[in-house]
């Protein structure tokens, strides 16, 4: 991390730190070389800037984002079962948040992993599913924004997947850097050192918690969410999984600050489509104090994703109407409307899951699934007769909708 890149406007300080590089020595054993570097320790929030001028400069962007969120807040009147929308959009958030970290999977593999029906050797589906579970932990917990909540989210994120050896649910105890693997001398960014002393991870997280839970009448609520996310990513409190937890906290804060009635608009789709700008904007805050550029980018992300949320909600409503009508034309039993809502909420089923959900026998469950196949809602994933899994392609397409669409 180049010391000269940080200007006098930087909202933090650089402190010396020792990183480590592994190499294979002459004996064939792995040896560790120390590498001297500097880490960035952010100042406590809120930023010491002219918020009156900031609000004037960002008025159009913040107003557009607020208006877009207001459109989302009317969704409860048009979506007959809000759980349908919540589940699909939490899955979407997890998928694109994971993609930012180069964890690539399909919506089908993700929900198969969540159903215990994973059919591939790849662990990516389970990793993305865990990201959705972390979102769920955040939004269904009674805990406020706190270290305890964040560590619970992190524990869920790394359960049973790559990274479960990286102290799930515990703040990191080693220095880390962002850059090429095993090349600390090429680090793009080095977050604060581990520990509990001033300027170290634990104290930085305590100060972030204090900021989030305080009242700031002069700072727009959306700006509070934006600077919370920047600060969390800058502290980088865990060995692994920081990005996915930090983006889940955005959705948590949009809901807790009552900017969203339903916790359905996240920004990971937009961040994934503008990945380099996302990274560069946060670095520009650290290096140059460019809060305006970061908050503007964040507000634009919220406005764009809120518009997509509204569009996806309308697609869900039309899907339900179309398939409900198709079932009526087939003179289907009324229980299949319950199955329709179940599939729109969770787009993979088995005969066993349908039997349990509807309280019917296995042959009846298979007949019900067959009818859902006939009307086009479900497709089988393979040709195996027993143990077969069916999925809803149009629901998966909603989860796959990117932030650029």
Secondary structure, 3 states (H helix, E strand, C coil): CCHHHCCCCCCEEEEEEEEEEEEECCCCCEEEEEEEEEEEEECCCCCCCCHHHHHHHCHHHHHHHHHHHHHHCCHHHCCCCHHHHHHHHHHHHHHHHHHHCCCCCCHHHHHHHHCCCCCCCCCHHHHHHHHHHHHHHHHHCCCCCCHHHHHHHHHHHCCCCCCCCCCCCCCCCCCCCECCCCCHHHCCECCCCCCCCCCCHHHHHHHHHHHHCCCCCCCCHHHHHHHHHHHHHHHCCCCCCHHHHHHHHHHHHHHHCCCCCCCCCCCHHHHHHCHHHHHHHHHHHHHHCCHHHHHHHHHHHHHHHHHHHHHHHHHHHHHHHHHHHHHHHCCCCCHHHHHHHHHHHCCEECHHHHHHHHCCCHHHHHHHHHHHHHCCCCEECCCCCCCCCEECHHHHHHHHCCCCC
